[in-house]
Amino acid sequence: MDYVSLARPAVRQLHSYSAGTTIDQAKRRFDLDHVIKLSSNENPLGSSPKALAAMATLTDANLYADDDHLALRARLSEPYGLRIENTILGHGSNEILLMFFLTFVGPGDEVVMADPTFSLFPADTIVTGATPVRVPLRDGVHDLDAMFAAVTPRTKAIVVCDPNNPSATCVDPAAFANFASLLPPNVLLFIDQAYREYMPAESVEGTDYVKSRRGTIVTRTMSKLYGLASVRFGYGFADQGMIDLMQRVRVPFNVSSTAALAAMGALDDSEFRAATIAMNDEGKATLEAAFRRLGLFAYPSAANFIAVRVPGEAEAAYTDLLRRGIVVRSGDKLGMPNFLRITIGTPEQNRELIAAMEAELPAWRERAPVPA
Ligand SMILES: Cc1ncc(COP(=O)(O)O)c(C=O)c1O
Protein backbone atom coordinates (compact mmCIF):
# COMPACT_ATOMS: atom_id res chain seq x y z
CA MET A 1 0.00 0.00 0.00
CA ASP A 2 1.31 3.45 -0.87
CA TYR A 3 0.95 5.22 2.46
CA VAL A 4 2.53 8.39 1.11
CA SER A 5 -0.35 8.87 -1.30
CA LEU A 6 -2.76 8.39 1.62
CA ALA A 7 -1.08 11.04 3.78
CA ARG A 8 -2.44 14.57 3.77
CA PRO A 9 -0.54 16.70 1.19
CA ALA A 10 0.79 18.87 4.03
CA VAL A 11 2.39 15.86 5.71
CA ARG A 12 4.12 14.87 2.48
CA GLN A 13 6.07 18.14 2.63
CA LEU A 14 7.47 17.46 6.08
CA HIS A 15 10.54 15.71 7.49
CA SER A 16 10.72 14.13 10.93
CA TYR A 17 12.17 16.34 13.66
CA SER A 18 15.91 15.84 13.94
CA ALA A 19 17.03 15.84 17.57
CA GLY A 20 20.77 15.59 16.89
CA THR A 21 23.29 12.98 17.95
CA THR A 22 22.77 11.17 21.26
CA ILE A 23 25.59 10.24 23.65
CA ASP A 24 25.15 6.55 22.82
CA GLN A 25 25.28 7.19 19.08
CA ALA A 26 28.48 9.22 19.51
CA LYS A 27 30.07 6.51 21.65
CA ARG A 28 29.26 3.79 19.14
CA ARG A 29 30.30 5.79 16.10
CA PHE A 30 33.82 6.52 17.33
CA ASP A 31 34.21 3.86 20.02
CA LEU A 32 34.43 6.48 22.78
CA ASP A 33 34.18 6.08 26.56
CA HIS A 34 33.70 9.72 27.46
CA VAL A 35 31.26 11.94 25.57
CA ILE A 36 29.89 15.37 26.46
CA LYS A 37 26.66 16.53 24.88
CA LEU A 38 26.47 20.22 24.08
CA SER A 39 23.92 19.90 21.32
CA SER A 40 20.38 20.22 22.71
CA ASN A 41 20.61 23.20 25.06
CA GLU A 42 19.95 21.02 28.08
CA ASN A 43 20.95 22.02 31.60
CA PRO A 44 24.52 20.79 32.25
CA LEU A 45 23.96 21.10 36.03
CA GLY A 46 21.36 18.34 35.94
CA SER A 47 17.80 18.75 37.22
CA SER A 48 16.30 20.85 39.99
CA PRO A 49 16.71 18.72 43.16
CA LYS A 50 13.38 20.00 44.45
CA ALA A 51 11.67 18.89 41.23
CA LEU A 52 13.25 15.44 41.50
CA ALA A 53 12.17 15.16 45.15
CA ALA A 54 8.64 16.23 44.29
CA MET A 55 8.37 13.62 41.53
CA ALA A 56 9.37 10.92 44.01
CA THR A 57 6.24 11.68 46.06
CA LEU A 58 3.95 10.48 43.27
CA THR A 59 1.05 8.38 44.49
CA ASP A 60 -2.22 7.32 42.84
CA ALA A 61 -0.58 6.83 39.46
CA ASN A 62 -3.59 4.65 38.62
CA LEU A 63 -5.83 7.72 38.68
CA TYR A 64 -6.03 10.36 35.97
CA ALA A 65 -4.52 13.66 37.08
CA ASP A 66 -6.73 16.61 37.94
CA ASP A 67 -6.62 18.01 34.42
CA ASP A 68 -7.25 21.63 35.48
CA HIS A 69 -4.00 22.00 37.44
CA LEU A 70 -5.45 25.12 39.05
CA ALA A 71 -2.82 25.53 41.78
CA LEU A 72 0.03 25.14 39.32
CA ARG A 73 -1.46 27.55 36.80
CA ALA A 74 -1.97 30.08 39.60
CA ARG A 75 1.64 29.70 40.77
CA LEU A 76 2.93 30.21 37.24
CA SER A 77 0.79 33.20 36.33
CA GLU A 78 0.62 35.25 39.54
CA PRO A 79 4.20 36.59 39.45
CA TYR A 80 3.35 38.22 36.12
CA GLY A 81 0.03 39.69 37.25
CA LEU A 82 -1.80 37.14 35.09
CA ARG A 83 -4.54 34.69 36.04
CA ILE A 84 -5.27 30.98 35.80
CA GLU A 85 -7.53 31.73 32.83
CA ASN A 86 -4.54 33.22 30.97
CA THR A 87 -2.47 30.08 31.43
CA ILE A 88 -2.22 26.84 29.47
CA LEU A 89 0.07 23.89 30.22
CA GLY A 90 1.73 21.58 27.74
CA HIS A 91 3.74 18.44 27.25
CA GLY A 92 6.71 20.73 26.72
CA SER A 93 6.22 24.12 25.14
CA ASN A 94 6.34 22.36 21.77
CA GLU A 95 2.87 21.06 22.42
CA ILE A 96 1.53 24.53 23.14
CA LEU A 97 2.99 25.67 19.85
CA LEU A 98 1.11 22.89 18.06
CA MET A 99 -2.12 23.67 19.96
CA PHE A 100 -1.81 27.30 18.88
CA PHE A 101 -1.43 26.33 15.24
CA LEU A 102 -4.26 23.77 15.34
CA THR A 103 -6.52 26.35 16.94
CA PHE A 104 -5.83 29.39 14.81
CA VAL A 105 -3.95 28.58 11.61
CA GLY A 106 -5.25 26.84 8.50
CA PRO A 107 -5.12 26.61 4.70
CA GLY A 108 -4.76 30.00 3.02
CA ASP A 109 -3.11 31.58 6.05
CA GLU A 110 0.43 32.91 6.12
CA VAL A 111 2.68 32.83 9.17
CA VAL A 112 5.62 35.23 9.22
CA MET A 113 8.75 34.01 10.98
CA ALA A 114 12.52 34.46 10.97
CA ASP A 115 14.88 32.35 8.88
CA PRO A 116 16.54 30.46 10.42
CA THR A 117 14.43 29.93 13.50
CA PHE A 118 13.26 26.98 15.59
CA SER A 119 12.31 24.26 13.09
CA LEU A 120 8.88 23.57 14.55
CA PHE A 121 7.58 26.98 13.49
CA PRO A 122 7.71 26.22 9.77
CA ALA A 123 6.82 22.56 10.43
CA ASP A 124 3.65 23.37 12.40
CA THR A 125 2.68 26.00 9.84
CA ILE A 126 2.91 23.40 7.09
CA VAL A 127 1.06 20.76 9.13
CA THR A 128 -1.92 23.05 9.38
CA GLY A 129 -1.91 23.67 5.62
CA ALA A 130 -0.71 27.26 5.92
CA THR A 131 2.31 28.91 4.32
CA PRO A 132 5.43 29.91 6.23
CA VAL A 133 6.76 33.32 5.15
CA ARG A 134 10.43 33.24 6.09
CA VAL A 135 12.26 36.50 6.66
CA PRO A 136 16.07 36.23 6.82
CA LEU A 137 17.78 37.30 10.02
CA ARG A 138 19.79 40.49 9.77
CA ASP A 139 23.23 40.11 11.40
CA GLY A 140 21.87 37.04 13.17
CA VAL A 141 18.92 38.91 14.68
CA HIS A 142 15.21 38.99 13.78
CA ASP A 143 14.75 41.69 11.16
CA LEU A 144 11.61 43.20 12.66
CA ASP A 145 11.22 45.84 9.94
CA ALA A 146 11.34 43.22 7.19
CA MET A 147 9.00 40.95 9.16
CA PHE A 148 6.52 43.80 9.52
CA ALA A 149 6.85 44.52 5.79
CA ALA A 150 6.04 40.84 5.08
CA VAL A 151 2.60 41.12 6.71
CA THR A 152 -0.23 40.81 4.16
CA PRO A 153 -4.00 40.48 4.50
CA ARG A 154 -3.39 36.71 4.64
CA THR A 155 -1.09 36.91 7.67
CA LYS A 156 -2.66 35.03 10.56
CA ALA A 157 0.31 35.08 12.90
CA ILE A 158 3.82 36.37 13.30
CA VAL A 159 6.36 34.45 15.35
CA VAL A 160 9.20 36.02 17.27
CA CYS A 161 11.56 33.52 18.88
CA ASP A 162 13.33 35.52 21.56
CA PRO A 163 16.05 34.44 22.07
CA ASN A 164 16.15 32.84 18.65
CA ASN A 165 17.16 29.25 18.17
CA PRO A 166 19.66 28.64 16.51
CA SER A 167 21.36 32.07 16.56
CA ALA A 168 20.88 32.66 20.36
CA THR A 169 20.32 36.36 19.67
CA CYS A 170 17.56 38.52 21.14
CA VAL A 171 15.73 41.51 19.73
CA ASP A 172 16.12 45.05 20.96
CA PRO A 173 13.30 45.72 23.44
CA ALA A 174 12.54 49.23 22.13
CA ALA A 175 12.47 48.01 18.52
CA PHE A 176 10.18 45.18 19.57
CA ALA A 177 7.81 47.55 21.38
CA ASN A 178 7.53 49.63 18.23
CA PHE A 179 7.02 46.54 16.05
CA ALA A 180 4.27 45.18 18.33
CA SER A 181 2.48 48.52 18.38
CA LEU A 182 2.40 48.68 14.57
CA LEU A 183 1.11 45.15 13.92
CA PRO A 184 -2.48 45.01 12.67
CA PRO A 185 -4.76 43.96 15.57
CA ASN A 186 -6.00 40.86 13.77
CA VAL A 187 -2.47 39.41 13.43
CA LEU A 188 -1.68 37.02 16.28
CA LEU A 189 1.73 37.54 17.88
CA PHE A 190 3.51 34.39 19.08
CA ILE A 191 6.53 35.05 21.31
CA ASP A 192 8.57 31.94 22.07
CA GLN A 193 10.64 32.50 25.19
CA ALA A 194 11.95 29.02 25.95
CA TYR A 195 15.20 30.66 27.12
CA ARG A 196 13.72 33.78 28.77
CA GLU A 197 15.41 33.30 32.14
CA TYR A 198 18.89 33.38 30.60
CA MET A 199 18.36 36.73 28.90
CA PRO A 200 19.86 40.04 30.00
CA ALA A 201 17.65 41.88 32.50
CA GLU A 202 16.50 44.57 30.08
CA SER A 203 15.17 42.09 27.46
CA VAL A 204 11.66 41.76 26.04
CA GLU A 205 9.28 40.47 28.72
CA GLY A 206 6.70 38.58 26.68
CA THR A 207 4.08 38.66 29.42
CA ASP A 208 3.97 42.49 29.23
CA TYR A 209 2.64 42.09 25.70
CA VAL A 210 0.09 39.47 26.76
CA LYS A 211 -1.28 42.19 29.07
CA SER A 212 -1.01 45.13 26.69
CA ARG A 213 -1.69 43.71 23.22
CA ARG A 214 -4.66 41.49 22.48
CA GLY A 215 -3.89 38.43 20.37
CA THR A 216 -0.47 37.81 21.92
CA ILE A 217 0.79 34.51 23.31
CA VAL A 218 4.08 33.79 25.06
CA THR A 219 5.46 30.31 25.74
CA ARG A 220 8.00 29.18 28.33
CA THR A 221 9.46 25.85 29.40
CA MET A 222 10.99 24.01 32.32
CA SER A 223 13.12 21.92 29.96
CA LYS A 224 16.08 24.30 30.13
CA LEU A 225 16.39 26.34 33.32
CA TYR A 226 15.11 23.58 35.59
CA GLY A 227 16.74 20.68 33.74
CA LEU A 228 13.43 18.88 33.12
CA ALA A 229 13.68 18.28 29.36
CA SER A 230 12.74 14.61 29.62
CA VAL A 231 9.81 15.25 31.99
CA ARG A 232 8.07 17.44 29.39
CA PHE A 233 6.55 20.54 30.92
CA GLY A 234 5.91 23.86 29.22
CA TYR A 235 3.41 26.66 29.73
CA GLY A 236 1.92 29.55 27.84
CA PHE A 237 0.16 32.81 28.66
CA ALA A 238 -2.42 34.59 26.49
CA ASP A 239 -5.79 36.29 26.57
CA GLN A 240 -8.46 34.17 28.20
CA GLY A 241 -10.34 34.06 24.89
CA MET A 242 -7.33 32.52 23.13
CA ILE A 243 -6.67 30.07 25.96
CA ASP A 244 -10.31 28.93 26.01
CA LEU A 245 -10.13 28.04 22.32
CA MET A 246 -6.77 26.29 22.67
CA GLN A 247 -8.19 24.23 25.55
CA ARG A 248 -10.65 22.77 23.03
CA VAL A 249 -7.83 21.16 21.04
CA ARG A 250 -5.65 20.21 24.00
CA VAL A 251 -5.30 16.46 24.43
CA PRO A 252 -6.85 15.59 27.81
CA PHE A 253 -4.32 14.83 30.55
CA ASN A 254 -1.47 16.15 28.40
CA VAL A 255 0.47 17.05 31.57
CA SER A 256 1.18 13.97 33.66
CA SER A 257 0.94 13.98 37.44
CA THR A 258 4.70 13.46 37.51
CA ALA A 259 5.31 16.52 35.35
CA ALA A 260 2.93 18.62 37.44
CA LEU A 261 4.71 17.58 40.65
CA ALA A 262 8.07 18.36 39.09
CA ALA A 263 6.89 21.79 37.94
CA MET A 264 5.56 22.69 41.38
CA GLY A 265 8.82 21.53 43.00
CA ALA A 266 10.90 23.48 40.49
CA LEU A 267 9.04 26.70 41.21
CA ASP A 268 10.29 26.45 44.82
CA ASP A 269 13.87 25.89 43.72
CA SER A 270 15.31 29.38 43.66
CA GLU A 271 18.77 27.98 44.56
CA PHE A 272 18.93 25.77 41.47
CA ARG A 273 17.55 28.56 39.31
CA ALA A 274 20.23 30.98 40.55
CA ALA A 275 23.03 28.42 40.25
CA THR A 276 22.03 27.61 36.67
CA ILE A 277 21.96 31.24 35.61
CA ALA A 278 25.26 32.03 37.36
CA MET A 279 27.02 29.08 35.74
CA ASN A 280 25.60 29.97 32.35
CA ASP A 281 26.69 33.62 32.62
CA GLU A 282 30.19 32.56 33.59
CA GLY A 283 30.38 29.90 30.87
CA LYS A 284 29.15 32.34 28.26
CA ALA A 285 31.87 34.84 29.21
CA THR A 286 34.49 32.07 29.08
CA LEU A 287 33.40 30.86 25.64
CA GLU A 288 33.06 34.36 24.23
CA ALA A 289 36.58 35.24 25.42
CA ALA A 290 37.98 31.98 24.00
CA PHE A 291 36.33 32.51 20.62
CA ARG A 292 37.72 36.05 20.48
CA ARG A 293 41.20 34.76 21.31
CA LEU A 294 40.88 32.10 18.58
CA GLY A 295 39.66 34.67 16.06
CA LEU A 296 36.22 33.08 15.71
CA PHE A 297 33.08 35.16 15.29
CA ALA A 298 30.11 34.36 17.56
CA TYR A 299 26.71 36.04 17.71
CA PRO A 300 26.05 37.69 21.08
CA SER A 301 24.14 35.06 23.04
CA ALA A 302 21.07 35.75 25.18
CA ALA A 303 20.54 32.07 25.93
CA ASN A 304 22.24 28.92 27.24
CA PHE A 305 23.86 28.25 23.88
CA ILE A 306 26.00 30.13 21.42
CA ALA A 307 26.39 30.18 17.64
CA VAL A 308 30.00 30.37 16.51
CA ARG A 309 31.33 30.55 12.93
CA VAL A 310 34.03 28.07 12.01
CA PRO A 311 36.31 28.04 8.99
CA GLY A 312 35.09 25.65 6.33
CA GLU A 313 32.09 23.39 6.54
CA ALA A 314 30.25 23.21 9.83
CA GLU A 315 29.39 19.56 9.22
CA ALA A 316 33.09 18.66 9.00
CA ALA A 317 33.89 20.63 12.16
CA TYR A 318 30.98 18.91 13.92
CA THR A 319 32.38 15.49 12.95
CA ASP A 320 35.89 16.42 14.09
CA LEU A 321 34.56 17.45 17.51
CA LEU A 322 32.41 14.32 17.70
CA ARG A 323 35.51 12.20 17.12
CA ARG A 324 36.95 13.91 20.21
CA GLY A 325 33.84 13.07 22.23
CA ILE A 326 32.10 16.44 22.03
CA VAL A 327 28.62 16.57 20.51
CA VAL A 328 27.55 19.96 19.13
CA ARG A 329 25.03 20.88 16.41
CA SER A 330 26.10 21.62 12.87
CA GLY A 331 24.52 24.81 11.60
CA ASP A 332 24.35 23.26 8.12
CA LYS A 333 21.25 21.37 9.25
CA LEU A 334 19.77 24.38 11.06
CA GLY A 335 19.87 26.91 8.23
CA MET A 336 23.06 28.50 9.58
CA PRO A 337 25.87 27.22 7.34
CA ASN A 338 29.43 27.58 8.67
CA PHE A 339 28.20 27.92 12.23
CA LEU A 340 28.17 25.48 15.12
CA ARG A 341 25.43 25.76 17.74
CA ILE A 342 26.96 24.89 21.07
CA THR A 343 25.26 24.55 24.45
CA ILE A 344 27.14 26.37 27.23
CA GLY A 345 28.41 23.64 29.54
CA THR A 346 29.95 23.26 32.97
CA PRO A 347 33.36 24.91 33.45
CA GLU A 348 35.03 21.52 32.79
CA GLN A 349 32.97 20.87 29.66
CA ASN A 350 33.74 24.36 28.36
CA ARG A 351 37.45 23.79 28.93
CA GLU A 352 37.29 20.51 26.99
CA LEU A 353 35.39 22.16 24.17
CA ILE A 354 37.83 25.06 23.87
CA ALA A 355 40.83 22.72 23.90
CA ALA A 356 39.26 20.54 21.19
CA MET A 357 38.40 23.51 18.99
CA GLU A 358 41.87 24.95 19.43
CA ALA A 359 43.40 21.64 18.42
CA GLU A 360 41.21 21.31 15.31
CA LEU A 361 41.36 24.92 14.20
CA PRO A 362 44.56 24.74 12.10
CA ALA A 363 43.08 21.87 10.07
CA TRP A 364 39.78 23.70 9.66
CA ARG A 365 41.63 26.81 8.50
CA GLU A 366 43.66 24.79 6.04
CA ARG A 367 40.57 23.17 4.54
CA ALA A 368 38.55 26.41 4.37
CA PRO A 369 38.22 27.90 0.89
CA VAL A 370 38.31 31.43 2.35
CA PRO A 371 39.83 32.27 5.71
CA ALA A 372 37.20 32.80 8.44
C1 LIG B 1 13.11 28.06 20.73
C2 LIG B 1 12.57 26.84 21.37
N1 LIG B 1 11.28 26.76 21.65
C3 LIG B 1 10.74 25.67 22.21
C4 LIG B 1 11.52 24.59 22.52
C5 LIG B 1 10.84 23.39 23.08
O1 LIG B 1 10.99 23.17 24.38
P1 LIG B 1 10.12 22.10 25.17
O2 LIG B 1 11.10 21.12 25.68
O3 LIG B 1 9.46 22.91 26.25
O4 LIG B 1 9.11 21.49 24.27
C6 LIG B 1 12.88 24.61 22.27
C7 LIG B 1 13.71 23.44 22.58
O5 LIG B 1 14.83 23.30 22.24
C8 LIG B 1 13.42 25.77 21.66
O6 LIG B 1 14.73 25.85 21.36
PDBQT file of the ligand as one rigid body, heavy atoms in Angstrom, charges set to zero:
ROOT
HETATM    1  C1  LIG A 401      13.111  28.061  20.732  1.00  0.00    +0.000 C 
HETATM    2  C2  LIG A 401      12.568  26.841  21.368  1.00  0.00    +0.000 A 
HETATM    3  N1  LIG A 401      11.275  26.762  21.648  1.00  0.00    +0.000 NA
HETATM    4  C3  LIG A 401      10.739  25.673  22.205  1.00  0.00    +0.000 A 
HETATM    5  C4  LIG A 401      11.520  24.593  22.520  1.00  0.00    +0.000 A 
HETATM    6  C5  LIG A 401      10.841  23.390  23.078  1.00  0.00    +0.000 C 
HETATM    7  O1  LIG A 401      10.985  23.173  24.377  1.00  0.00    +0.000 OA
HETATM    8  P1  LIG A 401      10.120  22.104  25.173  1.00  0.00    +0.000 P 
HETATM    9  O2  LIG A 401      11.097  21.122  25.682  1.00  0.00    +0.000 OA
HETATM   10  O3  LIG A 401       9.457  22.908  26.246  1.00  0.00    +0.000 OA
HETATM   11  O4  LIG A 401       9.107  21.490  24.268  1.00  0.00    +0.000 OA
HETATM   12  C6  LIG A 401      12.883  24.609  22.266  1.00  0.00    +0.000 A 
HETATM   13  C7  LIG A 401      13.713  23.445  22.580  1.00  0.00    +0.000 C 
HETATM   14  O5  LIG A 401      14.833  23.297  22.241  1.00  0.00    +0.000 OA
HETATM   15  C8  LIG A 401      13.421  25.773  21.662  1.00  0.00    +0.000 A 
HETATM   16  O6  LIG A 401      14.726  25.847  21.364  1.00  0.00    +0.000 OA
ENDROOT
TORSDOF 0
